[in-house]
Amino acid sequence: MKDPALDDADSLLPPEVIAQEIVEDLQAALDEFAAIAEALGGEVKPDTDAETAAVES
């Protein structure tokens, strides 16, 4: 079964927008997992590369 909406490439979001949305979704998921780990008594190490990238963007 094919989604007919995918036939019209002009209606798709630009790749950079899709990539940014993916990054935002993944960051939100990581934040949630970090909160769960902390609630369970674990220590969460900050990802300095991700923090640097977030500051640069």
SVG drawing of the C-alpha trace seen along z (x, -y; Angstrom):
<svg xmlns="http://www.w3.org/2000/svg" viewBox="-3 -29 34 31">
<polyline fill="none" stroke="black" stroke-width="0.4" points="0.0,0.0 1.5,-3.3 0.7,-6.7 -0.5,-8.9 0.7,-12.0 4.3,-10.9 3.9,-11.1 4.0,-14.9 7.6,-15.8 6.7,-19.5 4.4,-19.0 7.1,-17.5 9.0,-19.5 12.6,-20.4 15.2,-17.9 16.8,-20.4 13.4,-21.0 12.8,-17.2 16.3,-16.8 15.7,-19.6 12.4,-18.0 14.1,-14.7 16.8,-16.3 14.2,-18.0 12.2,-14.8 15.3,-12.8 16.5,-15.5 13.2,-15.5 13.2,-11.7 16.8,-11.8 15.7,-14.4 12.8,-12.2 15.1,-9.2 17.6,-11.2 14.8,-12.3 13.8,-8.6 17.3,-7.6 17.8,-10.3 14.5,-9.4 15.7,-5.8 18.9,-7.0 21.2,-6.8 23.8,-9.4 23.3,-11.0 26.5,-12.4 25.9,-15.4 26.7,-15.0 29.0,-18.0 29.0,-17.5 25.2,-17.8 25.3,-20.9 27.9,-22.5 25.9,-21.8 22.7,-23.2 24.5,-26.4 25.9,-26.8 22.5,-26.4"/>
</svg>
